[in-house]
Amino acid sequence: MLNRYERLVMPVDEVADSMFPVDEHVLLGCFGRDLAAIRHQTQLRLALRRAGYPAALAAQLIRDSPLLVREAGRGYRLRRCDENDGNATDR
């Protein structure tokens, strides 16, 4: 079991070579092992800010992310694989 303060470190060159953008890695990391959890916008934004994204860009990435679904209030959860994207054009 991981201590909640422990960090999993991935070398930058591996992240850069991966097919997923860094912001998606950061957003996924916010959910940890509890992929069904709801995270507050502030938590997601703080994680992106700590990863070096400016505040306005962090807010836009959260709002436009295909990984996230907005819940009541300012909560977000991860989109399930079988869940249809409301913005998708290939229905």
C-alpha positions as CSV (number, residue, x, y, z in Angstrom):
1,M,0.0,0.0,0.0
2,L,1.3,3.4,-0.9
3,N,1.6,6.2,1.5
4,R,-0.5,9.1,0.3
5,Y,2.5,11.3,0.2
6,E,4.6,8.9,-1.9
7,R,5.0,9.9,-5.5
8,L,5.4,7.6,-8.4
9,V,8.1,9.1,-10.6
10,M,8.3,8.6,-14.4
11,P,11.3,9.9,-16.3
12,V,10.4,12.9,-18.4
13,D,11.6,11.3,-21.6
14,E,9.2,8.4,-21.1
15,V,6.3,10.8,-20.6
16,A,7.3,12.8,-23.6
17,D,7.5,9.6,-25.8
18,S,4.2,8.3,-24.6
19,M,1.1,8.6,-26.8
20,F,-0.8,10.5,-24.0
21,P,-0.3,14.2,-23.3
22,V,1.2,15.1,-20.0
23,D,-2.0,16.9,-18.9
24,E,-3.9,13.6,-19.2
25,H,-1.3,11.8,-17.0
26,V,-1.7,14.6,-14.4
27,L,-5.5,14.4,-14.4
28,L,-5.4,10.6,-14.2
29,G,-2.9,10.9,-11.3
30,C,-5.4,13.0,-9.4
31,F,-7.7,10.0,-9.1
32,G,-5.0,7.6,-7.9
33,R,-6.4,4.1,-7.4
34,D,-10.0,5.2,-6.9
35,L,-11.0,5.7,-10.5
36,A,-14.7,6.0,-9.6
37,A,-14.0,8.9,-7.3
38,I,-15.3,12.5,-7.8
39,R,-12.6,15.2,-7.6
40,H,-13.3,18.8,-7.1
41,Q,-12.2,21.3,-9.8
42,T,-9.8,22.8,-7.3
43,Q,-8.0,19.5,-6.8
44,L,-7.6,19.0,-10.5
45,R,-6.5,22.6,-11.1
46,L,-3.9,22.5,-8.3
47,A,-2.4,19.3,-9.7
48,L,-2.1,20.9,-13.2
49,R,-0.6,24.1,-11.7
50,R,2.0,22.0,-9.8
51,A,2.8,20.3,-13.1
52,G,3.6,23.8,-14.5
53,Y,0.4,24.7,-16.4
54,P,-0.7,28.4,-16.1
55,A,-4.1,28.9,-14.2
56,A,-6.1,29.8,-17.3
57,L,-4.8,26.8,-19.3
58,A,-5.4,24.4,-16.4
59,A,-9.0,25.5,-16.2
60,Q,-9.4,25.1,-19.9
61,L,-7.8,21.6,-19.9
62,I,-10.2,20.5,-17.2
63,R,-13.2,21.9,-18.9
64,D,-12.3,20.5,-22.3
65,S,-10.8,17.1,-21.3
66,P,-12.3,14.1,-23.0
67,L,-11.3,12.1,-19.9
68,L,-13.6,14.0,-17.5
69,V,-17.3,14.2,-16.9
70,R,-18.7,17.1,-15.0
71,E,-20.8,16.2,-11.9
72,A,-23.0,18.3,-9.6
73,G,-21.3,21.4,-8.3
74,R,-17.7,21.6,-9.3
75,G,-17.0,17.9,-9.2
76,Y,-15.5,15.8,-12.0
77,R,-15.2,12.1,-12.5
78,L,-13.4,10.0,-15.1
79,R,-15.4,9.1,-18.2
80,R,-16.0,5.3,-18.4
81,C,-14.8,3.6,-21.6
82,D,-18.4,2.6,-22.5
83,E,-19.7,6.1,-21.9
84,N,-20.6,8.2,-25.0
85,D,-18.8,11.6,-25.3
86,G,-21.5,14.3,-25.6
87,N,-19.2,16.2,-28.0
88,A,-18.4,13.2,-30.2
89,T,-19.4,13.6,-33.9
90,D,-19.2,9.8,-34.7
91,R,-22.4,8.6,-33.2
